[in-house]
Amino acid sequence: MSGILLLLLSLSCLVATVPPPVPCRHCCDHLEPAEGSGAQPSSYAPEVRTYINMTILKGDKGDRGERGTPGKAGLEGPPGSIGPVGSKGSKGQAGLPGDPCKVQYSAFSVGRRKSLHSLDSYQALVFDTVFVNLDDHFNMFKGTFVCHIPGIYFFNVNIHTWNFKETYLHIMQNDTERAIVYAQPSDRSIMQSQSLMLELELNDEVWVRLYKRERENAIYSDDVDIYITFSGYLIKPSEEKE
């Protein structure tokens, strides 16, 4: 009820007094009655009209309309500044084990405790003491190293000369002389050494050969000390050269 009274009061404040329309007159008509004619000026009642200001009337909020179709994507903006560094993440799980690296080895080191006089023009030097012989690549019966892993090898021969006798040896690769160990006859015995590297193929043989000429050829050793040694080892397999 109080709401209706407030509405009526608001409407009454909006009532405006509108002057009545001016009656039509001819241009020859007198605006006022002539003096002394006894005519009374015409009178009129004001016309009242109501005016309602609709802007002050606010209804309840309407229902939300359906969502329109999305518009086209706008242009890509410039890249923003780099943000702060985040916290360190947790440690991940260990991966699967990889294939083990296959390392190839080949090495030998042998010695001789007995002296030797060359009887033939060519005589293989055999050994009676083993220091190292990995996988039996050195054949003790023949005195030869047999290549099981192709690659580059290092070899070394040490001998002791015999007084007044010539010392003449070859380091052989199969049937080819590769290096010489030589000492002329002398009244003093000395140690002689020779080293070299060879590139070997599978089943190549490396060995030491005595070479006899007109003079007697001999090398010295004894049962107490070893004066004669032959050693070799693989430096790099062929498959790793590329």
ZATORDREN-746010 format. One record per residue (C-alpha): residue number from 1; residue in one letter; y, z, x. Coordinates in nm, 4 decimals. Example, Ala and Ser with C-alpha at 12.3 -4.5 7.8 and 13.67 -1.06 7.14 Angstrom:
2
- guvo  papa  v  w  u
- 1  a  -0.4500  0.7800  1.2300
- 2  s  -0.1060  0.7140  1.3670
end
This chain:
242
- guvo  papa  v  w  u
- 1  m  0.0000  0.0000  0.0000
- 2  s  0.2381  0.0831  0.2812
- 3  g  0.1610  -0.2520  0.4384
- 4  i  0.2744  -0.4340  0.1175
- 5  l  0.6022  -0.2378  0.1077
- 6  l  0.6757  -0.3280  0.4694
- 7  l  0.6113  -0.6915  0.3921
- 8  l  0.8501  -0.6880  0.0914
- 9  l  1.1216  -0.5181  0.2981
- 10  s  1.0856  -0.7850  0.5638
- 11  l  1.1150  -1.0573  0.3036
- 12  s  1.4258  -0.9009  0.1508
- 13  c  1.5981  -0.9063  0.4858
- 14  l  1.5376  -1.2744  0.5073
- 15  v  1.7119  -1.3576  0.1798
- 16  a  2.0163  -1.5777  0.2578
- 17  t  2.3049  -1.6500  0.0259
- 18  v  2.3406  -2.0213  -0.0123
- 19  p  2.6692  -2.1416  -0.1705
- 20  p  2.6288  -2.3512  -0.4851
- 21  p  2.6740  -2.7192  -0.4591
- 22  v  3.0220  -2.8514  -0.5176
- 23  p  3.0429  -3.0475  -0.8470
- 24  c  3.1193  -3.4172  -0.8213
- 25  r  3.4766  -3.5176  -0.8909
- 26  h  3.6528  -3.8421  -0.9134
- 27  c  3.9207  -3.9081  -0.6663
- 28  c  4.1715  -3.9257  -0.9515
- 29  d  4.0762  -3.5869  -1.0886
- 30  h  4.3039  -3.2983  -1.0235
- 31  l  4.1550  -3.0337  -0.8047
- 32  e  4.3184  -2.7533  -1.0070
- 33  p  4.4364  -2.7451  -1.3687
- 34  a  4.7995  -2.8244  -1.4131
- 35  e  5.0292  -2.5383  -1.4397
- 36  g  5.1137  -2.4445  -1.7930
- 37  s  4.8170  -2.6369  -1.9345
- 38  g  4.6404  -2.3149  -2.0205
- 39  a  4.3072  -2.4406  -1.8718
- 40  q  4.1049  -2.1907  -1.6795
- 41  p  3.9603  -2.2830  -1.3413
- 42  s  3.5892  -2.3407  -1.3573
- 43  s  3.3628  -2.0605  -1.2207
- 44  y  3.0039  -2.0821  -1.0853
- 45  a  2.7211  -1.8414  -1.0110
- 46  p  2.5788  -1.8396  -0.6536
- 47  e  2.2264  -1.9802  -0.6123
- 48  v  1.9896  -1.7492  -0.4378
- 49  r  1.7126  -1.8997  -0.2252
- 50  t  1.4520  -1.7114  -0.0210
- 51  y  1.3792  -1.8083  0.3422
- 52  i  1.0723  -1.6779  0.5177
- 53  n  1.0533  -1.6830  0.8960
- 54  m  0.6907  -1.7840  0.9520
- 55  t  0.7014  -1.7063  1.3251
- 56  i  0.6829  -1.3331  1.2622
- 57  l  0.3637  -1.3686  1.0618
- 58  k  0.0699  -1.3609  1.3114
- 59  g  -0.2832  -1.3942  1.1854
- 60  d  -0.6101  -1.2818  1.3363
- 61  k  -0.7417  -1.4471  1.6552
- 62  g  -0.9530  -1.7509  1.5773
- 63  d  -1.3024  -1.8294  1.7006
- 64  r  -1.3488  -1.9773  2.0520
- 65  g  -1.3808  -2.3525  2.0464
- 66  e  -1.6568  -2.5553  2.2080
- 67  r  -1.6332  -2.6147  2.5815
- 68  g  -1.5020  -2.9538  2.6765
- 69  t  -1.6638  -3.1970  2.9162
- 70  p  -1.5963  -3.1198  3.2844
- 71  g  -1.3426  -3.3328  3.4605
- 72  k  -1.3900  -3.5354  3.7790
- 73  a  -1.4189  -3.3542  4.1068
- 74  g  -1.0973  -3.3287  4.3000
- 75  l  -1.0338  -3.4372  4.6569
- 76  e  -1.1853  -3.2295  4.9356
- 77  g  -0.9417  -2.9851  5.0778
- 78  p  -0.8752  -2.9183  5.4457
- 79  p  -1.1289  -2.6959  5.6296
- 80  g  -1.0496  -2.3303  5.6216
- 81  s  -1.0173  -2.1016  5.9180
- 82  i  -1.3271  -1.9583  6.0860
- 83  g  -1.4347  -1.6354  5.9296
- 84  p  -1.5225  -1.3189  6.1164
- 85  v  -1.8531  -1.2965  6.3020
- 86  g  -2.1250  -1.1530  6.0859
- 87  s  -2.3619  -0.8791  6.1783
- 88  k  -2.6669  -0.9599  6.3933
- 89  g  -2.9731  -1.0498  6.1916
- 90  s  -3.3111  -0.8912  6.2237
- 91  k  -3.5629  -1.0183  6.4792
- 92  g  -3.7892  -1.2923  6.3495
- 93  q  -4.1648  -1.2969  6.3605
- 94  a  -4.3473  -1.4144  6.6712
- 95  g  -4.4631  -1.7734  6.6665
- 96  l  -4.8131  -1.9034  6.7111
- 97  p  -4.9485  -1.8944  7.0666
- 98  g  -4.9029  -2.2181  7.2566
- 99  d  -5.1529  -2.4008  7.4710
- 100  p  -5.2062  -2.2296  7.8056
- 101  c  -5.0701  -2.4140  8.1061
- 102  k  -5.3537  -2.5626  8.3056
- 103  v  -5.2960  -2.5106  8.6780
- 104  q  -5.5266  -2.6955  8.9141
- 105  y  -5.6255  -2.5556  9.2520
- 106  s  -5.8214  -2.6856  9.5463
- 107  a  -5.8297  -2.5212  9.8891
- 108  f  -6.0596  -2.4525  10.1792
- 109  s  -6.0489  -2.2952  10.5257
- 110  v  -6.3498  -2.2998  10.7579
- 111  g  -6.4188  -2.2199  11.1240
- 112  r  -6.6709  -2.2749  11.4020
- 113  r  -6.8012  -2.0065  11.6383
- 114  k  -7.0012  -2.2335  11.8694
- 115  s  -6.8787  -2.4690  12.1382
- 116  l  -6.9654  -2.8373  12.1098
- 117  h  -7.0264  -3.1204  12.3607
- 118  s  -7.0083  -3.4656  12.2164
- 119  l  -7.3333  -3.6546  12.2736
- 120  d  -7.2636  -3.9742  12.0794
- 121  s  -6.9621  -4.1991  12.0573
- 122  y  -6.8851  -4.0624  11.7093
- 123  q  -6.9984  -3.7190  11.6007
- 124  a  -6.8940  -3.5219  11.2886
- 125  l  -6.7651  -3.1716  11.3505
- 126  v  -6.9491  -2.9215  11.1313
- 127  f  -6.8542  -2.5587  11.0708
- 128  d  -7.0470  -2.2336  11.0363
- 129  t  -6.7876  -1.9884  10.8982
- 130  v  -6.6182  -1.9910  10.5575
- 131  f  -6.2817  -1.8236  10.4969
- 132  v  -6.1947  -1.9942  10.1672
- 133  n  -6.3851  -2.2590  9.9723
- 134  l  -6.2640  -2.2841  9.6130
- 135  d  -6.5254  -2.4323  9.3816
- 136  d  -6.7261  -2.5428  9.6888
- 137  h  -6.5073  -2.8497  9.7411
- 138  f  -6.5925  -2.8339  10.1130
- 139  n  -6.9468  -2.9392  10.2002
- 140  m  -7.0609  -2.7062  10.4795
- 141  f  -7.3714  -2.9139  10.5586
- 142  k  -7.1805  -3.2359  10.6210
- 143  g  -6.8522  -3.0830  10.7379
- 144  t  -6.6498  -3.2824  10.4798
- 145  f  -6.3965  -3.1955  10.2134
- 146  v  -6.4633  -3.3868  9.8895
- 147  c  -6.1637  -3.4542  9.6615
- 148  h  -6.2288  -3.3372  9.3046
- 149  i  -5.8605  -3.3369  9.1996
- 150  p  -5.6634  -3.6484  9.2984
- 151  g  -5.3256  -3.5707  9.4493
- 152  i  -5.1397  -3.4853  9.7676
- 153  y  -5.3101  -3.2519  10.0154
- 154  f  -5.2126  -3.0752  10.3364
- 155  f  -5.4633  -3.0519  10.6245
- 156  n  -5.4622  -2.8689  10.9592
- 157  v  -5.7010  -2.8688  11.2542
- 158  n  -5.6953  -2.6197  11.5448
- 159  i  -5.9194  -2.6544  11.8513
- 160  h  -5.9563  -2.5024  12.1996
- 161  t  -6.0068  -2.7336  12.4956
- 162  w  -6.2683  -2.6920  12.7668
- 163  n  -6.1745  -2.6756  13.1344
- 164  f  -6.1992  -3.0106  13.3149
- 165  k  -6.3216  -3.1839  13.0004
- 166  e  -6.1454  -3.4270  12.7699
- 167  t  -6.0775  -3.3304  12.4092
- 168  y  -6.0537  -3.6194  12.1632
- 169  l  -6.0897  -3.5801  11.7855
- 170  h  -5.9895  -3.7794  11.4749
- 171  i  -5.8941  -3.6478  11.1322
- 172  m  -6.0726  -3.8942  10.9043
- 173  q  -6.0148  -4.0074  10.5453
- 174  n  -6.3431  -4.1662  10.4453
- 175  d  -6.4026  -4.4116  10.7366
- 176  t  -6.0388  -4.4408  10.8458
- 177  e  -5.8772  -4.2472  11.1322
- 178  r  -5.5594  -4.0770  11.0101
- 179  a  -5.4534  -3.8555  11.3029
- 180  i  -5.5663  -3.7625  11.6550
- 181  v  -5.6102  -3.4324  11.8313
- 182  y  -5.6100  -3.5008  12.2061
- 183  a  -5.5929  -3.3111  12.5366
- 184  q  -5.6467  -3.4480  12.8875
- 185  p  -5.8874  -3.2778  13.1282
- 186  s  -5.7262  -2.9834  13.3037
- 187  d  -5.8201  -2.6767  13.5026
- 188  r  -5.6668  -2.4698  13.2227
- 189  s  -5.7914  -2.4558  12.8655
- 190  i  -5.5309  -2.4729  12.5890
- 191  m  -5.5045  -2.4599  12.2107
- 192  q  -5.4300  -2.7894  12.0345
- 193  s  -5.3272  -2.8386  11.6711
- 194  q  -5.2673  -3.1271  11.4324
- 195  s  -5.1372  -3.1285  11.0740
- 196  l  -5.0764  -3.3984  10.8157
- 197  m  -5.0557  -3.4685  10.4421
- 198  l  -5.2778  -3.7208  10.2672
- 199  e  -5.2808  -3.8642  9.9192
- 200  l  -5.6397  -3.8597  9.7996
- 201  e  -5.8233  -4.0300  9.5194
- 202  l  -6.1220  -3.8896  9.3371
- 203  n  -6.4265  -3.8452  9.5675
- 204  d  -6.2326  -3.9247  9.8862
- 205  e  -6.3708  -3.7360  10.1885
- 206  v  -6.1700  -3.5775  10.4701
- 207  w  -6.3489  -3.4654  10.7867
- 208  v  -6.3105  -3.4240  11.1634
- 209  r  -6.4861  -3.6543  11.4114
- 210  l  -6.5340  -3.6224  11.7876
- 211  y  -6.4777  -3.9468  11.9772
- 212  k  -6.6518  -3.9819  12.3137
- 213  r  -6.5315  -4.2234  12.5777
- 214  e  -6.6261  -4.2460  12.9470
- 215  r  -6.5391  -3.8795  13.0031
- 216  e  -6.7248  -3.5882  12.8603
- 217  n  -6.5739  -3.4717  12.5316
- 218  a  -6.6005  -3.1025  12.4407
- 219  i  -6.4367  -2.8178  12.2438
- 220  y  -6.4710  -2.4487  12.3151
- 221  s  -6.5457  -2.1436  12.0980
- 222  d  -6.7644  -1.8304  12.1146
- 223  d  -6.9419  -1.5806  11.8945
- 224  v  -6.6694  -1.3174  11.9274
- 225  d  -6.3526  -1.5155  11.8511
- 226  i  -6.3072  -1.8264  11.6387
- 227  y  -6.1090  -2.0953  11.8222
- 228  i  -6.1884  -2.3911  11.5955
- 229  t  -6.0555  -2.4043  11.2366
- 230  f  -6.0114  -2.6691  10.9686
- 231  s  -5.8048  -2.5996  10.6549
- 232  g  -5.6623  -2.7921  10.3601
- 233  y  -5.5172  -2.7371  10.0144
- 234  l  -5.3796  -2.9254  9.7172
- 235  i  -5.0000  -2.9534  9.7074
- 236  k  -4.9516  -3.1531  9.3887
- 237  p  -5.1990  -3.3213  9.1520
- 238  s  -5.1449  -3.6909  9.0837
- 239  e  -5.0852  -3.6283  8.7110
- 240  e  -4.7714  -3.4210  8.7960
- 241  k  -4.6071  -3.6835  9.0179
- 242  e  -4.4291  -3.8653  8.7318
end
